[in-house]
Structures are given as structure tokens and as C-alpha cells.
Amino acid sequence: MFTLAAVMAGSYLLGSIPFGYLAGQIAGIDVRKTGSGNIGATNVVRVLGKRYGYPVFVLDFLKGLGAVKLSMLIATPAQPDWASPEMFRILAALCSVIGHSFPPWLKFKGGKGVATSGGALFGLVPQATVIGLAIWLLVFWLTRYVSLASVLTAVALPLVIFIINWRGETETRPVFYASLCIAAVVIWRHRSNLSRLIRGREPRFTGK
């Protein structure tokens, strides 16, 4: 039990590293006070440009992926009787996304979890995540709305994972349920974007 708790706490702390905020500090700008006020990669690109925004996206992605991979390194030798290695991976993925979205260092006001969710799900179900990336790129290409692409991908991914399960692939039901939880976090964090989309006030992405 202690090992699983340590993995969950470590994954949360790893996910809570605010790379977007730190990039702003390096550039001398508080990204929380400019643009959308979010510390995620999209706002960093808008405020600081691709030079800062793209590395932030990669680092946020690696937080989720790293949490899953590290949990496997810990779970395999531990071989607990009361929790499978799969459960270690799933809880690590969830905790990393929660850490990114609600970091204690920034009064629990973090990013929207898209990049970190992508990394976490890639660690769990790489095939489904690649399909999710294709959905995201298609929606973004058609609309130029990052938020809409992110929300629709969050909605679609659990369905993709369910279909893969139904076809008899290696993923299990707990991964499907985990994807639903991650989708819920991402959609909840985008609620202000959804409100602006409904009112026609959501800015389209242009970047620098």
C-alpha cells in the first residue's frame, strides 16, 4: 500500500511542475497575467512564441508519460498482491494529470491538462492516443480552435479505447474508465472556453 501511495504522490508532484509558468519567469513574464492567463503550452505560444511554447508542450507531455513509465519501474519489482502493475500505471496517469491541472505551487490553478493527458494516455494506450492525435489535428485544421480540438479529442478517446477493447486488443476496462476520468478533467478545465465558443468569443489560434 505504501508503494502505491508513493507512486501516486510522486506522479502528482511530477505532474504539478509548472513548466509554462517557469518558461514565463525565464522570459520575465507572468503568463498567468497575460493572454488567457493559463500556464499551458497554448497560452505560452501566444504570449512568448514557439521558442518557449513548443518546449513547454513537450515537457508537459513527458510529465504524463514519465509518470506512467516510472510507475512501471516501481511496480514490477514490488509485485504487490493487492494491486496489479496495470493499476500502478493507471493511477500514476490520473495523478499526473490532476497534478498538472491543480498544482499546489500555484494555488491549485494549473493548466488544462491536454499535453499531460496525451503523455499519460500514450503511456497507457499508444495506439488509441495516436488516433486521438489525428482527431485533434483534423479538428484544429478545420476550425483553428485549440480548445474545441482538445475537448472533442477528450470526448472521442474513451470511445476509441472502448472500440479497441471490444476488438480484443490488449487494453483493459480500467484503462477505459481512467480515460473517462481524464476526459472529465480536461473538459472541466475547458469550461470557460466552451462558454466562449457558445457565445462566439473564443479566439482562434494564430501563434507567433
C-alpha positions as CSV (number, residue, x, y, z in Angstrom):
1,M,0.0,0.0,0.0
2,F,2.8,2.4,0.9
3,T,4.4,1.8,-2.5
4,L,1.2,2.6,-4.4
5,A,0.7,5.7,-2.3
6,A,4.3,6.8,-3.0
7,V,3.7,6.3,-6.7
8,M,0.5,8.4,-6.7
9,A,2.1,11.2,-4.7
10,G,5.2,11.2,-6.9
11,S,3.1,11.2,-10.0
12,Y,1.1,14.1,-8.7
13,L,4.2,16.1,-7.9
14,L,5.8,15.3,-11.2
15,G,2.6,16.5,-13.0
16,S,2.5,19.6,-10.9
17,I,5.8,21.0,-12.2
18,P,4.5,24.2,-13.9
19,F,6.8,24.4,-17.0
20,G,4.6,27.0,-18.6
21,Y,4.9,29.3,-15.6
22,L,8.6,28.6,-15.3
23,A,9.1,29.5,-19.0
24,G,7.4,32.8,-18.4
25,Q,9.6,33.5,-15.5
26,I,12.7,32.8,-17.6
27,A,11.3,35.3,-20.2
28,G,10.4,37.8,-17.5
29,I,6.6,37.5,-18.0
30,D,4.0,36.0,-15.7
31,V,1.9,34.1,-18.2
32,R,-0.9,33.9,-15.6
33,K,-1.5,37.7,-16.2
34,T,-1.3,37.7,-20.0
35,G,-3.2,36.1,-22.8
36,S,-5.7,33.6,-21.5
37,G,-4.0,33.5,-18.1
38,N,-3.4,29.8,-18.4
39,I,0.1,28.2,-17.9
40,G,-0.4,25.7,-20.7
41,A,1.6,25.5,-23.9
42,T,-1.1,27.2,-26.0
43,N,-1.0,30.4,-24.0
44,V,2.8,30.2,-23.8
45,V,2.9,30.1,-27.6
46,R,0.5,33.0,-27.8
47,V,2.4,35.1,-25.3
48,L,6.0,34.1,-25.7
49,G,6.1,32.4,-29.1
50,K,7.0,29.0,-30.4
51,R,10.5,29.2,-28.9
52,Y,9.0,28.8,-25.4
53,G,5.6,27.2,-26.2
54,Y,6.8,24.1,-28.0
55,P,9.3,23.0,-25.4
56,V,6.6,23.6,-22.7
57,F,4.3,21.3,-24.7
58,V,7.0,18.6,-24.9
59,L,7.8,18.8,-21.2
60,D,4.2,18.7,-20.2
61,F,3.7,15.6,-22.4
62,L,6.7,14.0,-20.9
63,K,5.3,14.5,-17.4
64,G,2.4,12.3,-18.1
65,L,4.5,9.7,-20.0
66,G,7.2,9.8,-17.4
67,A,4.8,9.2,-14.5
68,V,3.4,6.0,-16.2
69,K,6.8,4.7,-17.1
70,L,8.3,5.3,-13.7
71,S,5.3,3.6,-12.0
72,M,6.1,0.5,-14.1
73,L,9.7,0.5,-12.9
74,I,8.5,0.6,-9.3
75,A,5.6,-1.8,-9.7
76,T,7.4,-4.6,-11.5
77,P,10.0,-5.4,-8.7
78,A,7.4,-4.7,-6.0
79,Q,4.9,-7.2,-7.4
80,P,2.2,-6.4,-4.8
81,D,-0.5,-9.0,-4.2
82,W,-3.2,-6.4,-3.7
83,A,-2.6,-4.2,-6.8
84,S,-1.6,-5.1,-10.3
85,P,1.1,-3.3,-12.3
86,E,-1.7,-2.1,-14.5
87,M,-3.3,-0.3,-11.5
88,F,0.0,1.4,-10.8
89,R,0.1,2.8,-14.3
90,I,-3.5,3.9,-14.3
91,L,-3.3,5.7,-11.0
92,A,0.0,7.3,-12.0
93,A,-1.5,8.6,-15.2
94,L,-4.5,10.1,-13.3
95,C,-2.4,11.7,-10.6
96,S,-0.1,13.3,-13.1
97,V,-3.0,14.9,-15.0
98,I,-4.5,16.1,-11.7
99,G,-1.1,17.5,-10.6
100,H,-0.8,19.5,-13.8
101,S,-4.3,20.9,-13.6
102,F,-4.2,21.6,-9.8
103,P,-0.5,22.3,-8.8
104,P,0.0,23.2,-5.1
105,W,2.7,25.7,-6.0
106,L,0.2,27.9,-7.9
107,K,-2.7,27.8,-5.5
108,F,-4.1,24.8,-7.5
109,K,-4.6,26.9,-10.6
110,G,-2.7,25.0,-13.3
111,G,-3.1,24.1,-17.0
112,K,-5.9,22.4,-18.8
113,G,-4.2,19.0,-18.9
114,V,-4.2,18.4,-22.6
115,A,-0.4,17.7,-23.2
116,T,0.0,15.9,-19.9
117,S,-3.1,13.8,-20.6
118,G,-1.7,13.0,-24.0
119,G,1.6,11.8,-22.5
120,A,-0.2,9.7,-19.8
121,L,-2.5,8.1,-22.3
122,F,0.3,7.4,-24.7
123,G,2.0,5.5,-21.9
124,L,-1.2,3.5,-21.3
125,V,-2.7,3.1,-24.8
126,P,-0.3,4.4,-27.5
127,Q,-2.4,3.1,-30.4
128,A,-5.5,4.9,-29.2
129,T,-3.5,8.1,-28.4
130,V,-2.1,8.3,-31.9
131,I,-5.7,8.1,-33.2
132,G,-6.6,10.8,-30.8
133,L,-3.8,13.0,-32.1
134,A,-5.2,12.5,-35.6
135,I,-8.6,13.7,-34.4
136,W,-7.1,16.7,-32.7
137,L,-5.1,17.7,-35.8
138,L,-8.1,17.3,-38.0
139,V,-10.4,19.4,-35.8
140,F,-7.8,22.0,-35.3
141,W,-7.0,22.2,-39.1
142,L,-10.7,22.7,-39.8
143,T,-11.5,25.2,-37.1
144,R,-8.2,26.7,-35.8
145,Y,-9.7,26.3,-32.3
146,V,-7.3,24.6,-29.9
147,S,-9.9,24.3,-27.2
148,L,-12.5,22.7,-29.5
149,A,-9.9,20.2,-30.8
150,S,-8.9,19.4,-27.2
151,V,-12.4,18.9,-26.0
152,L,-13.6,16.8,-28.9
153,T,-10.5,14.6,-28.7
154,A,-11.1,14.2,-24.9
155,V,-14.6,13.0,-25.8
156,A,-13.5,10.8,-28.6
157,L,-10.6,9.0,-26.9
158,P,-12.6,6.9,-24.4
159,L,-14.8,5.7,-27.4
160,V,-11.6,4.8,-29.3
161,I,-10.3,2.9,-26.4
162,F,-13.6,1.1,-25.9
163,I,-13.6,0.1,-29.6
164,I,-10.1,-1.2,-29.3
165,N,-11.1,-3.2,-26.2
166,W,-14.1,-4.6,-28.0
167,R,-11.9,-5.8,-30.8
168,G,-10.0,-7.8,-28.3
169,E,-6.8,-5.8,-28.1
170,T,-4.6,-5.7,-25.0
171,E,-6.2,-2.7,-23.2
172,T,-8.4,-3.5,-20.2
173,R,-11.6,-2.0,-18.8
174,P,-9.7,0.0,-16.1
175,V,-7.9,1.9,-18.8
176,F,-11.2,2.8,-20.4
177,Y,-12.5,4.1,-17.0
178,A,-9.3,6.0,-16.5
179,S,-9.7,7.7,-19.9
180,L,-13.2,8.8,-18.9
181,C,-11.8,10.4,-15.7
182,I,-9.0,12.1,-17.7
183,A,-11.6,13.3,-20.2
184,A,-13.7,14.7,-17.4
185,V,-10.8,16.7,-16.0
186,V,-9.9,18.1,-19.5
187,I,-13.5,19.1,-20.3
188,W,-14.0,20.6,-16.8
189,R,-10.8,22.7,-17.2
190,H,-12.1,23.9,-20.6
191,R,-15.5,25.0,-19.3
192,S,-14.7,28.8,-19.8
193,N,-13.5,28.0,-23.4
194,L,-16.8,26.1,-24.1
195,S,-18.7,29.1,-22.8
196,R,-16.8,31.4,-25.1
197,L,-17.3,29.0,-28.0
198,I,-21.0,29.1,-27.5
199,R,-21.0,32.9,-27.4
200,G,-18.7,33.1,-30.5
201,R,-16.0,34.8,-28.5
202,E,-13.3,32.1,-28.4
203,P,-10.1,33.3,-30.2
204,R,-8.8,31.2,-33.0
205,F,-5.1,30.1,-32.7
206,T,-2.6,32.0,-34.8
207,G,0.6,31.7,-32.8
208,K,3.8,33.7,-33.3
